[in-house]
Protein backbone atom coordinates (compact mmCIF):
# COMPACT_ATOMS: atom_id res chain seq x y z
CA UNK A 1 0.00 0.00 0.00
CA UNK A 2 2.87 2.35 0.75
CA UNK A 3 4.29 1.53 -2.68
CA UNK A 4 1.08 2.67 -4.35
CA UNK A 5 0.99 5.84 -2.25
CA UNK A 6 4.52 6.68 -3.44
CA UNK A 7 3.58 5.94 -7.07
CA UNK A 8 0.58 8.29 -6.88
CA UNK A 9 2.72 10.95 -5.19
CA UNK A 10 5.24 10.78 -8.05
CA UNK A 11 2.42 10.96 -10.60
CA UNK A 12 1.08 14.04 -8.80
CA UNK A 13 4.50 15.71 -8.86
CA UNK A 14 5.04 15.01 -12.55
CA UNK A 15 1.51 16.09 -13.50
CA UNK A 16 1.85 19.26 -11.42
CA UNK A 17 5.18 20.05 -13.05
CA UNK A 18 3.66 19.66 -16.49
CA UNK A 19 0.69 21.88 -15.66
CA UNK A 20 -2.05 19.27 -15.29
CA UNK A 21 -3.57 20.64 -12.09
CA UNK A 22 -6.68 18.47 -12.00
CA UNK A 23 -4.80 15.22 -12.44
CA UNK A 24 -2.15 16.32 -9.95
CA UNK A 25 -4.77 17.16 -7.33
CA UNK A 26 -6.57 13.86 -7.79
CA UNK A 27 -3.36 11.83 -7.63
CA UNK A 28 -2.24 13.72 -4.53
CA UNK A 29 -5.58 13.01 -2.86
CA UNK A 30 -5.29 9.30 -3.60
CA UNK A 31 -1.70 9.28 -2.35
CA UNK A 32 -2.72 10.95 0.93
CA UNK A 33 -5.59 8.52 1.45
CA UNK A 34 -3.41 5.47 0.81
CA UNK A 35 -0.64 6.79 3.05
CA UNK A 36 -2.97 7.38 6.00
CA UNK A 37 -4.62 3.99 5.44
CA UNK A 38 -1.15 2.41 5.52
CA UNK A 39 -0.26 4.38 8.66
CA UNK A 40 -3.40 3.24 10.50
CA UNK A 41 -2.80 -0.38 9.51
CA UNK A 42 0.83 -0.17 10.60
CA UNK A 43 -0.08 1.17 14.04
CA UNK A 44 -2.77 -1.49 14.53
CA UNK A 45 -0.42 -4.32 13.60
CA UNK A 46 2.35 -2.83 15.74
CA UNK A 47 0.07 -2.84 18.79
CA UNK A 48 -1.14 -6.37 18.04
CA UNK A 49 2.48 -7.51 17.67
CA UNK A 50 3.41 -6.10 21.08
CA UNK A 51 0.39 -7.72 22.69
CA UNK A 52 1.16 -11.10 21.08
CA UNK A 53 4.82 -10.88 22.13
CA UNK A 54 3.77 -10.28 25.73
CA UNK A 55 1.53 -13.34 25.72
CA UNK A 56 4.28 -15.51 24.23
CA UNK A 57 6.85 -14.21 26.71
CA UNK A 58 4.47 -14.83 29.58
CA UNK A 59 4.50 -11.36 31.15
Secondary structure, DSSP 8 states (H G I E B T S, - for coil): -HHHHHHHHHHHHHHHHHT-HHHHHHHHHHHHHHHHHHHHHHHHHHHHHHHHHHHHHT-
